Amino acid sequence: MNSRLKIVIAVVVALAVVLGSVIIYHEDVAGKVKGEIITINTGDNLPLKLTRIVSLDPAATATLYALGAYKYLVGGNSYDSYPPNENIPNVTDYPSMDLEQIYNLSADAVISFDNYSGAQISQLLNNGIDYVFLSSDAGVNFSVIERQNTLLGELTGTVANATVMNQWMNVSLSALHLDALSYDQSEYNGTPLRGFYYLSSFGGYWTAGNDTFVNSYFQYADLINIAAPYDNGFYSINPENIVNDSPQVLILDSYINVSSLNSSGSPFASSPALMNGKIYTTTADENMFSEPNFRDIFAIQWIIYMVYGQNPALPNFPINLTYNPNPNGVS
């Protein structure tokens, strides 16, 4: 299974109701000096600093690097793509995390977007290891991403960088949306195009519905996400809905076979997107479009550039990084 598809499947199938799980896990260690469950709802202003972190979340790995906290990572995962040239050991994380590897790395915290089994999380807690859960499914918008940035800043002593990163994100989102509105007005008389984000063909037409960070891409690019009215989160859409809503823009994961769009029985075969050639494949970075973090700004920039043929400008990223966080060639 390729890394991109694996990330998508993990996001789609492995998430549960986090807050209920937190209560259950905490009951196992109540009153004891154990590890803690940390989320954006429970982790504000914690009196601790994490210095030996295992990141099983590619989005968190990228964020920690940008915050200047990469030095605190003692383990990563095989799906990390940013920063490139990663020099930390990869910890097995799918379909379950390798606890022995984590113990051998003397980790004081594990960061994950996957809701692992209660038994595994309890073992982490019982060994004094914190479990930091960063959500990535329904309910994650840019406000949540910024709160997760702040949480990681608090946990690693890099709050100042988290603050300027969030300010940059807000300014960028406003600029991108205004540009998209302007392009839409000049190109399509202010009538937003209907779009579809084709994430995976694994067992259906997997896409991003309402209340997801991917749906936010559409909103800031002034596009209509035809999948949004039918469900929240990541799901497999009824192909009849694709046919009926007739998308004018198709954004494809890099592993979607473009030739399959025109095959017999394909719901895209008669779509305006296919007939007009408005089909765009996210090939620049295999993970950037499926990870809720600060680099989603560049994903929106790319979508606007491809759909409208215009190059929206962004303010310079406020933190000096060795590796350019924008792989798209759009500046």
C-alpha positions in Angstrom: 0.0 0.0 0.0 1.5 3.4 -1.0 2.1 6.0 1.7 -0.4 8.5 0.3 -3.3 6.0 0.1 -2.4 4.7 3.6 -2.6 8.2 5.0 -6.1 8.7 3.4 -7.4 5.3 4.6 -6.1 5.9 8.1 -7.8 9.3 8.2 -11.0 7.8 6.9 -11.4 4.7 9.0 -9.5 5.0 12.2 -11.0 8.0 13.9 -13.5 7.9 16.8 -15.0 10.3 19.3 -11.9 11.6 21.0 -13.3 13.2 24.1 -15.2 10.1 25.2 -11.9 8.1 24.8 -10.0 10.7 26.9 -12.4 10.1 29.8 -12.1 6.4 29.7 -8.3 6.4 29.4 -7.9 8.9 32.3 -9.9 6.7 34.6 -7.2 4.0 34.2 -4.6 6.3 35.7 -6.5 8.6 38.0 -4.6 9.8 41.0 -1.3 8.3 39.7 1.8 9.9 38.3 1.3 8.7 34.8 1.3 10.0 31.3 -1.4 12.4 30.2 -3.8 12.5 27.2 -3.3 15.9 25.6 -5.6 17.5 23.1 -6.4 21.1 22.2 -9.2 20.9 24.6 -7.1 19.7 27.6 -3.6 20.8 26.9 -3.6 24.6 27.2 -1.0 26.0 29.6 0.4 22.7 30.7 3.3 23.1 33.1 5.6 20.9 31.0 7.9 20.9 28.1 8.4 17.9 25.9 11.9 17.2 24.7 11.8 13.6 23.5 8.9 13.3 21.1 7.9 10.5 18.7 5.7 11.9 16.0 3.4 9.4 14.3 1.6 12.3 12.5 3.2 13.7 9.4 1.4 17.0 9.8 2.8 17.4 13.3 6.3 16.5 12.1 6.1 19.4 9.6 4.7 21.8 12.1 7.3 21.0 14.7 10.0 21.6 12.2 8.6 25.0 11.2 8.3 25.9 14.9 11.9 25.2 15.5 11.2 22.1 17.6 12.5 19.5 15.3 15.4 18.9 17.6 13.0 17.4 20.1 12.0 14.6 17.8 13.6 11.3 18.6 11.3 9.3 16.2 9.1 10.0 13.2 7.1 7.9 10.8 7.6 6.5 7.3 5.0 8.9 5.8 6.8 12.1 6.8 7.5 14.2 3.7 8.5 17.5 5.2 11.1 18.4 6.1 12.9 16.3 3.5 16.1 14.4 4.4 14.6 13.3 7.7 17.4 12.1 10.0 15.4 10.5 12.8 14.3 6.8 13.0 10.9 5.8 11.8 8.6 4.2 14.3 6.1 1.6 13.0 2.6 3.1 13.3 0.3 1.2 11.1 -2.0 -0.5 11.8 -0.8 -0.2 15.4 2.2 1.7 17.0 5.3 -0.2 18.0 5.5 0.3 21.8 8.8 -1.4 22.1 10.4 1.1 19.6 8.9 4.0 21.5 10.2 2.7 24.9 13.7 2.1 23.4 13.7 5.8 22.2 13.0 7.0 25.8 10.1 9.1 24.5 8.3 11.4 26.9 5.4 11.9 24.4 3.8 10.4 21.3 2.0 12.6 18.9 -0.7 11.0 16.7 -3.6 11.7 14.4 -4.9 8.1 14.7 -7.0 7.0 17.6 -5.2 3.9 18.6 -6.6 1.2 20.9 -7.3 2.0 24.5 -5.0 -0.8 25.5 -2.0 0.7 23.6 -2.7 4.2 24.9 -3.0 2.9 28.4 0.4 1.2 28.1 1.9 4.5 27.1 0.3 6.3 30.0 1.3 3.6 32.5 4.9 4.0 31.3 4.8 7.8 31.9 4.5 8.7 28.3 2.1 11.4 27.2 -0.2 10.9 24.3 -0.9 14.0 22.2 -3.9 13.6 19.9 -4.2 16.0 16.9 -7.5 15.5 15.1 -7.6 15.4 11.3 -11.2 14.4 10.4 -14.6 16.1 10.7 -14.5 19.3 12.7 -10.9 20.3 11.7 -10.9 23.7 10.1 -8.2 26.4 10.0 -9.2 27.6 13.5 -8.5 24.1 14.8 -5.2 23.9 12.9 -4.1 27.2 14.5 -5.1 25.9 18.0 -3.0 22.8 17.3 -0.1 24.9 16.3 -0.4 26.8 19.6 -0.6 23.6 21.5 2.6 22.2 19.9 4.2 25.6 20.6 3.3 25.4 24.3 4.5 21.8 24.6 7.9 22.6 23.0 8.6 26.1 24.3 8.1 27.6 20.8 4.9 29.6 21.4 6.3 32.8 19.9 6.9 31.0 16.6 3.4 29.4 16.8 1.9 32.9 17.2 3.6 34.4 14.2 2.8 31.3 12.2 -0.9 31.7 13.0 -0.8 35.4 12.1 0.8 34.5 8.8 -1.9 31.9 8.2 -4.7 34.4 8.9 -3.3 37.1 6.6 -2.7 34.5 3.9 -6.2 33.1 4.0 -7.7 36.5 3.8 -5.5 37.4 0.8 -6.2 34.1 -1.0 -9.9 34.4 -0.6 -10.0 38.0 -1.9 -7.9 37.0 -4.9 -10.1 34.0 -5.6 -13.2 36.2 -5.5 -11.6 38.7 -7.9 -10.6 35.9 -10.3 -14.0 34.3 -10.1 -15.7 37.7 -10.8 -13.5 38.3 -13.9 -13.6 34.7 -15.2 -17.0 33.5 -14.3 -19.1 36.5 -13.4 -19.0 35.7 -9.8 -20.7 32.4 -10.1 -18.5 29.8 -8.2 -17.5 26.7 -10.0 -18.7 23.3 -8.8 -15.7 21.2 -7.7 -15.0 17.6 -6.5 -12.0 16.4 -4.6 -11.3 12.8 -5.5 -9.1 11.4 -2.7 -9.1 7.7 -3.2 -10.8 5.0 -5.4 -10.3 2.4 -2.7 -13.7 0.8 -2.3 -15.6 3.8 -3.7 -15.3 7.5 -4.6 -13.7 8.8 -1.4 -13.9 12.5 -1.0 -14.0 15.3 1.6 -17.3 16.4 2.9 -18.5 19.3 5.0 -16.6 20.3 8.2 -13.1 19.2 7.0 -9.9 21.1 6.3 -10.2 20.0 2.7 -13.6 21.6 2.4 -12.0 24.8 3.6 -9.8 24.7 0.5 -12.9 25.1 -1.6 -14.3 27.9 0.5 -11.2 30.0 0.4 -10.7 29.3 -3.3 -14.4 30.3 -3.9 -15.4 26.9 -5.2 -18.5 24.9 -4.4 -17.6 21.5 -2.9 -20.4 19.2 -4.3 -19.6 16.6 -1.6 -20.3 19.0 1.3 -24.1 18.8 1.4 -24.2 15.0 1.6 -22.0 14.1 4.6 -19.4 15.4 7.1 -15.8 14.2 7.2 -14.1 11.9 4.7 -16.5 9.4 3.1 -17.4 7.5 -0.1 -20.0 9.5 -2.0 -22.8 8.0 -4.0 -21.8 8.2 -7.6 -25.3 9.4 -8.5 -24.7 12.5 -6.6 -21.5 13.2 -8.6 -23.5 12.8 -11.9 -26.4 15.0 -10.7 -24.1 17.8 -9.4 -22.0 17.7 -12.6 -18.6 19.0 -11.3 -16.9 21.6 -13.4 -13.5 21.2 -11.6 -11.9 17.9 -10.5 -9.0 17.8 -8.1 -7.4 14.4 -8.0 -5.1 12.7 -5.6 -1.8 11.8 -7.3 -2.7 8.1 -7.3 -6.0 8.4 -9.1 -5.8 7.1 -12.7 -7.0 9.9 -14.9 -7.9 7.5 -17.7 -10.4 5.9 -15.3 -12.5 9.1 -15.3 -13.8 8.4 -18.8 -14.3 4.6 -18.3 -17.7 2.9 -18.7 -19.9 3.6 -15.8 -17.7 6.4 -14.4 -19.8 9.2 -12.8 -17.3 11.7 -14.3 -17.6 10.6 -17.9 -20.0 13.4 -18.9 -18.9 16.0 -16.4 -18.1 19.5 -17.6 -14.7 19.1 -15.8 -13.8 16.2 -18.1 -15.2 17.8 -21.2 -13.4 21.2 -20.6 -10.2 19.7 -19.3 -10.4 21.2 -15.8 -8.8 18.3 -14.1 -5.8 18.9 -11.8 -3.6 16.3 -10.1 -1.9 17.1 -6.8 1.6 15.8 -7.7 3.9 18.4 -6.0 3.9 16.8 -2.6 2.1 13.5 -1.9 1.1 14.5 1.7 0.6 18.2 1.7 -3.0 18.0 0.5 -4.0 15.4 3.1 -2.5 16.9 6.2 -4.1 19.6 8.4 -1.3 22.0 9.1 0.2 25.4 8.1 1.1 24.1 4.6 -2.5 23.9 3.6 -2.1 27.6 2.8 0.1 26.5 -0.2 -2.5 23.9 -1.2 -5.2 26.6 -1.5 -2.7 28.8 -3.4 -2.1 25.9 -5.8 -5.8 25.3 -6.4 -6.4 28.9 -7.2 -3.5 29.0 -9.6 -4.7 25.9 -11.4 -8.4 26.7 -11.6 -8.1 30.4 -12.5 -4.7 30.5 -14.2 -3.7 33.3 -11.8 -0.8 33.5 -9.4 -2.0 34.7 -6.0 0.7 36.3 -3.9 1.4 35.3 -0.3 3.3 37.1 2.4 6.7 35.6 3.1 6.7 32.8 5.6 7.7 34.5 8.9 10.1 31.8 10.2 13.5 31.3 8.5 13.6 27.6 7.4 16.3 25.6 5.6 13.7 23.8 3.5 11.1 25.7 1.6 7.6 24.7 2.9 6.0 25.4 -0.5 6.8 22.7 -3.0 4.4 23.9 -5.7 6.5 26.3 -7.6 3.9 29.0 -7.1 5.1 32.0 -5.3 
